[in-house]
Amino acid sequence: MTGLANAVYVRREEMAALEADMLRETATTPKELIHAHGTLRLYHYLPQTDTVFRVPLLIVMSIVSKPYIFDLTPGQSFVEHLVRAGFDVYLVDWGVPRSEHRGLRIDDYVADLIPECIAQVQAHSGEREISLIGYCLGGIFTALHAALHPDGPTRNLLFLATPVNAEGMALQRKLLTTQGLDPDFIVDALGNIPTPMVEAAFQLMRPLQKMASQLTLFNNAADPDFVKAHLRIVRWGADALPLPGETFRQLAHDFIMDNKIVRGEFEVRGRKADLGHITVPVLHVVAEHDHVVPTAASRDLVRLVGSRDKEEIVIKGGHVSLVAGPGAVTRTWPRLVSWLAPRSC
């Protein structure tokens, strides 16, 4: 074996060991499965304090990403931070849709699956009221649900990088209107939107991200802790999920192209979801440099809700660093906890 070949072999061995370490250290906050329905899994994180806040907290993830971004690794886990602050935390893991799930619509998530999870949390916790956190597309589902159930059990609503005004989604609108991308043809031909297409869509929003990421990694290669932290985020970003075909069709037509959410015209099972019907306390945290959900797409959420107790916080960083990484630890998480704690008693 030549010197170069040996060096490559050793490097591969090091990376394999590093990957194994990352897998062992990911999503380690103790939890229990309390409900399963098809691919959906609902988890409860075990309390780590002697007393917990009365109102339980349910995290609603986007359906195109895996939820371990919220429990990345000890010390870098939003869930760990919450349970150590005394919150009773539950999380929806939507799972990986299969071909038989191509017919799932936004209606099914908003009108059936989210209420089902809320009912399970109520039964498990013994509490009627519940706070909801929605991230990105999960935030859209959460907002639509809350708008349709203004007298429901929701006590507080927290949104993370949640788009409501499609005019701010410039690239997506361009692809679906002037660039000839036909969502009906794609869904009819493919069924579910496959993972490579979902990943390509994210890459289009920031075409130089992969190169910049590789340069950052190269420049910090001598710092194993940095390498691990960096690769965790990169691995999660590349771990996208397929998107149910009919959900994509509905998003493309009713949100991106027709912009119905901001106008209060988005229909779920024939009922229009008006965000003005939301009156519970609302906090929306957005990222200043978000390339996935630009502030032009998210900033109208707080304006539209009918709540008197409502606030928007703009955090430096991007779509992912809003919820994970050193910036989230020092900027996002403490603000969320300080807002939620007095409203959870």
C-alpha positions in Angstrom: 0.0 0.0 0.0 1.4 3.4 -1.0 1.8 6.2 1.5 -1.1 8.1 -0.1 -3.4 5.0 -0.2 -2.5 4.3 3.4 -3.3 7.9 4.4 -6.7 7.7 2.7 -7.4 4.4 4.4 -6.6 5.8 7.8 -8.7 8.8 7.1 -11.7 6.7 6.1 -11.2 4.7 9.3 -11.2 7.9 11.4 -14.3 9.2 9.7 -16.1 5.8 10.2 -15.3 5.9 13.9 -16.5 9.5 14.1 -19.7 8.7 12.3 -20.3 5.8 14.8 -19.7 8.2 17.7 -22.2 10.7 16.3 -24.9 8.0 15.9 -24.4 6.9 19.5 -24.6 10.5 20.8 -27.7 11.5 18.7 -31.2 11.7 20.2 -30.1 10.4 23.7 -32.5 12.3 25.9 -34.6 9.6 27.7 -38.0 9.2 26.2 -40.9 6.8 25.9 -43.2 5.9 23.0 -46.8 6.7 24.0 -48.6 6.4 20.7 -48.1 5.0 17.2 -50.3 5.4 14.1 -48.9 4.2 10.8 -45.5 5.8 10.4 -46.3 8.4 13.1 -44.7 8.1 16.5 -45.5 10.3 19.5 -42.8 10.4 22.2 -42.8 11.7 25.8 -39.5 12.8 27.2 -39.0 11.7 30.8 -38.9 14.6 33.3 -35.5 15.5 34.8 -36.7 17.9 37.5 -38.6 17.3 40.8 -41.4 19.5 39.6 -42.7 20.3 36.1 -44.8 23.0 34.6 -48.5 22.1 34.6 -49.1 22.7 30.8 -47.4 20.1 28.6 -45.5 21.1 25.5 -46.0 19.3 22.1 -43.3 19.9 19.4 -44.7 19.6 15.8 -41.9 18.9 13.3 -41.9 19.6 9.6 -42.8 16.5 7.6 -39.8 16.8 5.3 -37.1 16.6 8.1 -36.3 14.2 10.9 -36.9 15.5 14.4 -33.6 14.6 15.9 -32.5 18.2 15.2 -34.3 19.0 18.4 -32.3 16.3 20.3 -29.0 16.5 18.5 -26.5 15.5 21.2 -26.1 16.1 25.0 -25.4 19.8 25.6 -26.7 20.6 22.1 -30.3 19.4 22.6 -33.3 21.7 22.6 -35.4 18.9 24.2 -32.8 18.3 26.9 -32.8 22.1 27.6 -36.6 22.1 27.9 -36.9 19.1 30.3 -34.1 20.4 32.4 -36.0 23.7 32.6 -39.0 21.8 34.0 -41.2 21.4 31.0 -43.2 18.3 30.2 -42.2 17.7 26.6 -43.8 15.6 23.8 -42.7 15.3 20.2 -44.4 14.2 17.0 -42.2 12.1 14.7 -44.0 11.8 11.4 -41.8 9.0 10.1 -41.0 8.2 6.5 -44.0 8.2 4.1 -44.3 5.1 1.9 -46.0 4.8 -1.5 -49.4 4.1 0.1 -49.2 7.6 1.8 -49.2 9.5 -1.5 -52.8 10.6 -0.9 -52.1 12.3 2.4 -53.1 15.9 2.3 -52.5 18.9 4.6 -56.2 18.3 5.7 -55.2 14.9 7.1 -52.3 16.4 9.2 -54.3 19.4 10.4 -57.8 17.9 10.9 -56.8 14.4 12.0 -53.3 13.7 13.0 -52.5 16.8 15.1 -55.8 16.5 17.0 -55.0 12.8 17.6 -51.6 13.7 19.1 -53.1 16.4 21.2 -55.7 14.0 22.6 -52.9 11.5 23.4 -50.9 14.1 25.2 -54.0 15.1 27.2 -54.7 11.5 28.2 -51.1 10.8 29.1 -50.4 14.1 31.0 -53.9 14.4 32.6 -54.0 18.0 31.6 -56.6 19.6 29.2 -54.5 22.6 28.1 -51.4 22.2 25.9 -48.7 24.4 24.4 -47.6 23.8 20.8 -44.3 24.5 19.1 -44.4 24.3 15.3 -41.2 24.4 13.1 -41.3 25.5 9.5 -43.9 23.4 7.7 -44.9 22.0 11.1 -45.6 25.6 12.1 -48.0 26.0 9.1 -49.9 22.9 10.2 -50.0 24.1 13.8 -51.2 27.6 12.8 -54.0 26.2 10.5 -55.1 23.8 13.3 -55.2 26.6 15.9 -57.1 28.9 13.5 -59.8 26.2 13.0 -60.1 25.5 16.7 -60.0 28.8 18.5 -61.9 27.3 21.5 -59.6 24.2 21.7 -57.2 23.2 24.4 -54.2 25.2 23.0 -52.8 27.4 25.8 -49.8 28.8 24.0 -48.4 28.8 20.4 -44.7 29.0 19.6 -43.7 29.2 16.0 -40.2 28.7 14.6 -39.4 30.0 11.1 -43.0 29.6 9.9 -44.0 31.0 6.5 -47.5 32.4 5.9 -47.0 34.8 3.0 -45.9 33.0 -0.2 -44.9 36.3 -1.9 -41.8 36.0 0.3 -41.0 32.6 -1.1 -39.6 34.1 -4.3 -37.7 31.1 -5.6 -40.4 28.6 -5.0 -43.0 30.9 -6.7 -40.8 31.4 -9.7 -40.2 27.7 -10.1 -44.0 27.0 -10.0 -45.2 29.9 -12.1 -42.7 31.2 -14.6 -40.3 28.2 -14.9 -42.8 25.7 -15.9 -42.5 23.2 -13.0 -45.9 21.5 -13.1 -46.8 20.1 -9.6 -49.7 18.1 -11.0 -47.5 16.3 -13.5 -44.9 15.6 -10.9 -47.4 14.1 -8.4 -49.2 12.1 -11.0 -46.0 10.7 -12.3 -44.1 10.1 -9.1 -46.6 9.8 -6.3 -44.6 11.0 -3.3 -41.9 13.6 -3.9 -38.6 11.6 -3.5 -35.9 12.5 -1.1 -33.4 13.6 -3.8 -35.9 16.1 -5.2 -36.5 17.5 -1.7 -32.8 17.8 -1.1 -32.3 19.5 -4.5 -35.0 22.0 -3.6 -33.1 23.0 -0.4 -29.8 23.1 -2.4 -31.4 25.5 -4.9 -32.2 27.9 -2.2 -28.5 28.2 -1.2 -26.4 26.8 -4.1 -23.0 27.5 -2.6 -23.9 26.1 0.9 -22.3 22.7 0.3 -19.0 24.3 -0.9 -19.0 26.7 2.0 -19.6 23.9 4.4 -16.7 21.9 3.1 -14.4 24.9 3.3 -15.5 25.5 6.9 -14.8 21.9 7.7 -11.4 21.9 6.1 -10.4 25.1 7.9 -11.3 23.5 11.3 -10.2 19.9 10.6 -7.7 20.0 13.5 -10.6 20.6 16.0 -12.4 17.2 16.5 -15.2 18.8 18.6 -15.9 21.3 15.9 -15.8 18.6 13.2 -18.3 16.5 15.1 -20.7 19.5 15.8 -20.4 20.6 12.1 -21.0 17.1 10.7 -24.1 16.5 12.9 -25.8 19.5 11.3 -24.6 18.5 7.8 -25.8 14.9 8.3 -29.3 16.1 9.5 -29.6 18.5 6.5 -28.9 15.7 4.1 -31.3 13.4 5.9 -34.4 14.8 4.3 -37.7 12.8 4.0 -40.0 12.2 1.0 -43.0 14.4 0.8 -46.5 12.9 0.3 -47.6 13.7 -3.2 -51.0 15.3 -2.4 -49.5 17.4 0.4 -47.0 18.8 -2.2 -49.8 19.4 -4.7 -51.9 21.3 -2.1 -48.9 23.3 -0.9 -47.9 24.2 -4.4 -51.4 25.3 -5.5 -53.0 26.7 -2.3 -50.0 28.2 -0.6 -47.1 28.9 -3.0 -49.1 29.8 -6.1 -52.4 31.2 -4.7 -51.1 32.5 -1.4 -54.3 31.6 0.5 -53.0 31.4 4.0 -52.2 35.1 4.3 -55.6 36.0 2.9 -57.5 33.7 5.3 -58.7 31.5 2.4 -56.8 28.3 2.9 -59.4 25.5 3.3 -59.1 22.4 5.4 -62.0 20.0 4.9 -64.0 22.8 3.4 -63.4 25.2 6.3 -61.4 28.4 5.8 -58.6 28.9 8.3 -58.4 32.6 9.3 -55.3 33.2 11.5 -57.2 36.2 13.0 -59.2 33.6 15.0 -56.1 32.7 17.0 -56.3 34.6 20.3 -54.0 32.6 22.6 -50.5 33.9 23.4 -48.2 33.6 20.4 -44.4 33.8 20.0 -42.8 33.6 16.6 -39.0 33.2 16.4 -37.5 33.9 13.0 -33.9 33.8 11.7 -32.4 37.0 10.2 -30.6 35.1 7.5 -33.0 32.3 6.8 -32.6 31.1 3.2 -35.4 28.5 3.5 -38.1 30.7 5.1 -37.1 34.4 4.4 -38.4 36.9 6.8 -40.6 38.3 4.0 -42.5 35.0 4.1 -42.7 34.8 7.9 -43.0 38.3 9.3 -46.8 38.6 8.7 -47.7 35.7 11.1 -47.7 37.8 14.2 -49.6 40.6 12.5 -52.3 38.3 11.3 -53.1 36.4 14.5 -55.8 38.0 16.7 -53.9 37.5 19.9 -53.4 40.5 22.3 -50.3 38.7 23.8 -48.1 38.2 20.8 -44.4 38.8 20.0 -41.9 38.2 17.2 -38.2 37.7 18.0 -35.6 38.0 15.3 -32.5 35.9 16.0 -29.2 36.2 14.1 -28.5 33.1 12.1 -30.2 30.8 9.6 -33.0 28.3 9.3 -31.1 25.5 11.1 -29.0 27.5 13.5 -32.2 28.9 14.8 -33.0 25.6 16.6 -29.6 23.9 16.9 -25.9 24.8 17.3 -24.1 27.3 19.6 -26.2 30.2 18.5 -29.4 28.4 19.4 -28.0 27.5 22.8 -27.2 31.0 23.8 -29.8 33.0 21.8 -33.0 31.0 20.9 -33.5 28.5 23.7 -33.2 31.0 26.7 -35.7 33.4 25.0 -38.2 30.6 24.4 -37.9 29.4 28.0 -38.3 32.8 29.5 -41.4 33.5 27.4 -43.0 30.1 27.9 -42.3 29.5 31.6 -44.8 32.1 33.1 -47.4 31.0 30.6 -47.2 27.3 31.5 -48.3 27.3 35.1 
